[in-house]
Amino acid sequence: MIQDGTLLNFVGGSWELAGGEDIPVDNPATRERLARVPLSSAQAVDRAVRAAAAALPAWRRTPPGERIQPLFRLKTLLDAHYAELSRIITLECGKTLAESDGELHRGVENVEVATGIPSLMMGSNLEDIASGIDELMIRQPVGVVAAITPFNFPGMIPLWFLPYAVACGNTVIIKPSEKTPMTMARVAELFEQAQFPKGVVNLVHGGKEAVDALLDHPEVRAISFVGSTPVARYVYARAAANGKRAQCQGGAKNPIVILPDADMEMTTKIAADSAFGCAGQRCLASSVVITVGDADAVFTRNISDAAASRKIGYGLDSGVEMGPVISLESRQRIEGLIAQGVSQGANAAVDGRGATVAGYAHGNFLRPTVLTDVDPASELARTEVFGPVLSVMRAPTIEAAIAIVNNSPYGNMACLFTSSGAAARQFRYEARTGNIGINVGVAAPMAYFPFSGWKDSFFGDLHAQGRDAIDFYTEKKIVVERWPSTWSRKF
């Protein structure tokens, strides 16, 4: 996967140099140089697409029960290399080892679900739609597909897509984030060991040129993407303009609503884990809390204590609860947004700017930040910070809180903490987000459910995971058959 310190592309079953410019991959906690990643050209992408296209006819004709055999082997290999892969995630992404373990576990779940493809990919039929005429629906693979994945879950998110795509008979090109490319490069070595046929799974490193080449290539039929909303909108528009189907997960500004009857001790712990886990760098992080009525005073005090006491540091060190953000530029951007929020009237109950960690002076560290008295109409309230920053707002009633939730341009997730079943039903019925949590801080769907998202948090119709993945990676073909009995008498 690497030669002279530079990562290689995996194309047609072989590792190859991409050529051209490359950029560094650094450990965000130590700034240690881990590798260099190539910015593949359109020509390098074309080689991968052509390899996938060449492998498609034979793979498409492979029976589903045989197509899932490499997935069974891949699952066994992922289990065997769990500790190694989790360490790589922590090294290049910065999250704690426990968070890396959890990420990898959720990715492997998708491999497990995709092995059910002989049942999941079944069609349907109806006899005698008219006299002597039958009709049936069958599913066939889309063709060559591509997944463009983000830095924050370098192991899990590619596995949202790849297992379903190959199980359905497609061939795949993965383009991991250039910020965290090493995890999937190592997994690609496991693809070899799992004995996927050459060209069925390909890995191409790169930046915007590689992305545009995938979006424009006529052989690529479908695009899966996870990233920020502006980029998701760009990818969706360009893919659609080129006649491709696309599923594009965007950004979020996920709210937690806390009612006075909530269990405050449990709520505080869960909210802190949700807001500050993975240093807030996840699309299901809760970045807004809306306290209702008397819930404000107790919760604000508790969450401030939880934020101030959270141990930050290098994710491989024991006892660390939160690692660094991905880059110096990201840290500076987040600190700028905190300053902007304070200038617009928010109160920094806990200010995480200027953090240092003993022994890691050059790390991209921030401490958890709690901003209170945040105006729901402010810029901060509508901007995805993507860092360990929690904005606390107030609302007099659950109806007013739901109105704040629904006024957001995003619609990824919203959670409610309460002991009232009636309030929970009202919330899940009225809140306009694709994922709803009741007394949970991260409403992360299991692999057999779609990872939903609404409004500016998702562009497309079919989401990742579950049956949505089967629909996305297959095309439905309708067959109408008539076999008059007089024809059979000729034989």
JODALIN-V901435 format. One line per field, one symbol per residue. phi: phi as a letter, one per 30 degrees, with the letter a starting at -180 (. if undefined). psi: psi as a letter, one per 30 degrees, with the letter a starting at -180 (. if undefined). burial: b if it has 24 or more other C-alpha atoms within 12 Angstrom, else e. A space follows every 50 residues. Layout:
phi: ???
psi: ???
burial: ???
//
This chain:
phi: .bbhicdcdcbhibcbddiidbbdccddcciddcabcdcedddddddddd ddddddedddddeeddddddddddddddddceddddddeddccjdddddd edddedddedddddddeecdcdcaabdhdbeiccbbcbcbddkdbbbccc ddbdcddeddceedddddjdcbbccddddbcdddddddddeeddideejd bbbbdlcddddddddcddddcbbcbblddededddddddddcicdbbbdc dabdccccdddddddddddddddddcdhhicbdcddcbccdchddddddd ddddddddcddcldddddidcacdddadddeddddddddddddcjdcddb ccdidbbeibdcdccbcebbcchddecddedccddhadbcccbbbdbddd ddddeddddcadabbbcaccdddddedddcdcbdbccchbcbddddddcd ddabhdcabkcccdihdeddddcbcdccccbbbeddddddc
psi: fkkhfkklljkhglklkelakllljkkfefgkjeakkkikleeeeeeeee eeeefeeeeefkkefeffefeeeeeeeeefgeeeeeeeeeefeflleeee eeeeeeeeeeeeeffgefefgkbllklhfljgklklklkllebklkkjll ffifeeeeffeeeeeeefgllkkkjlkffifeefeeeeefeeffhkkkfe klkklabeeeeeeeffkffjfkkkkkaleeeeeeeeeeeefgglkkjjka alikkkkjlfgljeeeeeeeeeeeefkghgikfgkjfkkjkkbffeeeee eeeeeeeffkklakffkkfkfkalleleeeeeeeeeeeeeeefgflkiek jglgklkkfhfglikllkkjklhkkffleefgkjehlikkkkllkfleee eeeeeffkflhekklkklgjeeeeeeefefkilfkkkjgkfjijklfglk jlklbgfkjaeklllafeeeeeglkkkkkkkkikffefff.
burial: bbeeebbbbbbbbbbbbbbeebbbbbbbbbbeebbbbbbbbbebbbbbbb bbbbbbeebbebebebbbbbbbbbbebbbeebeebbbbbbbbbbbbbbbb bbbbbbbbbbbbbbbbbbebbeeeeeeeeeeeeeeeeebbbbbbbbbbbb bbbbbbbbbbbbbbbbbbbbbbbbbbbbbbbbbbbbbbbbbbebbbbbbb bbbbbbbbbbbbbbbbbebbbbbbbbbbbebbbbbbbbbbeeebbbbbbb bbbbbbbbbbbbbbeebbbbbbbbbbbbbbbbbbbbbbbbbbbebbebbb ebbbebbbebbbbbbbbeebbbbbbbbeebbeebbebbbebbeeebbbbb bbbebebeeeebbbbbbbbbbbbbbbeebbbbbbbbbbbbbbbbbeebeb bbebbbebbbbbbbbbbbeeeebbeebbeebbbbbbbbbbbbbbbbbbbb bbbbbbbbbbebbbbbbbbbbbbbbeeeeeeeeeeeeeeee
//
